[in-house]
Amino acid sequence: MKILDLGCGTVKVRGAVGLDNVDIPGVDIVHDLLDFPYPIENKSFENIYLRQVIEHFYLNDFKNILNECFRILVSDGLL
């Protein structure tokens, strides 16, 4: 199962690919969550985690993040 942890920080979900905007241990892809599109292929992850992330963005920005999540999530995936 391919798992993506967006905004993972130093506490990444076990077995996940971590994406964050800082180059710290645990981050696999250094990329700003507001820079679209993410460097990830369409429909390439089965699970996407956004833990402790939502509260850091304005509502419109979060809508754009969700749209990007749906682009990279498989059709029966979990967000």
C-alpha positions, -999 to 999 in steps of 0.1 A, spaced: 0 0 0 14 34 -10 9 60 18 16 97 16 19 119 47 15 156 38 31 180 62 47 151 80 73 171 99 95 148 121 67 124 130 59 107 97 32 79 95 50 46 95 57 32 60 46 65 43 63 88 19 67 122 37 62 155 20 69 188 38 84 222 30 115 217 51 144 193 46 145 175 79 148 138 89 117 119 77 109 142 48 112 124 15 99 151 -8 107 187 1 79 207 -15 56 236 -4 20 224 0 8 256 -18 29 250 -49 7 231 -73 9 206 -88 29 184 -64 58 164 -79 37 132 -77 19 113 -105 -19 111 -108 -36 84 -88 -4 71 -72 -13 68 -35 -39 47 -18 -39 66 15 -31 102 22 -26 116 57 -30 153 66 -23 153 104 -20 187 121 -21 205 88 -55 219 81 -53 247 107 -22 262 91 -40 272 59 -68 296 48 -100 279 37 -94 286 0 -58 272 2 -71 241 19 -96 236 -9 -68 237 -34 -48 212 -12 -77 188 -12 -81 191 -49 -45 181 -53 -50 152 -29 -78 139 -50 -56 141 -81 -29 119 -66 -53 96 -47 -65 63 -63 -102 62 -70 -110 40 -39 -83 56 -17 -86 71 17 -79 107 27 
